[in-house]
Amino acid sequence: MNRSMPIAALLATLSLAACEKPTVVNVPATPVAVPGPAGSQGATGGQGATGTQGAGGDVGATGSMGATGSQGATGKSGDGTTIYMSACIDTYRLS
């Protein structure tokens, strides 16, 4: 019994030492993007396409009636006025 206890302790120590120990992995920190200086301005873009023509408008409302015109000047009297009849009156027969 004198030897069995130290031998058992020695075997326990060796068997525990033979077990694989977990390896600690240090994960590197995620790099943070630091913005640099601004670049030069880009070229001007091309002109856009011409738009399509819009729809026609609605017809407007009818306007109001105009004002009555002023009275005309008095005509000349019938004394000495000659009326000429066209020759085509002969073609019509009056009833």
Sequence and secondary structure as in RCSB ss.txt:
>XXXX:A:sequence
MNRSMPIAALLATLSLAACEKPTVVNVPATPVAVPGPAGSQGATGGQGATGTQGAGGDVGATGSMGATGSQGATG
KSGDGTTIYMSACIDTYRLS
>XXXX:A:secstr
 TTHHHHHHHHHHHHHHHS                                                        
  STT      GGGGGS   
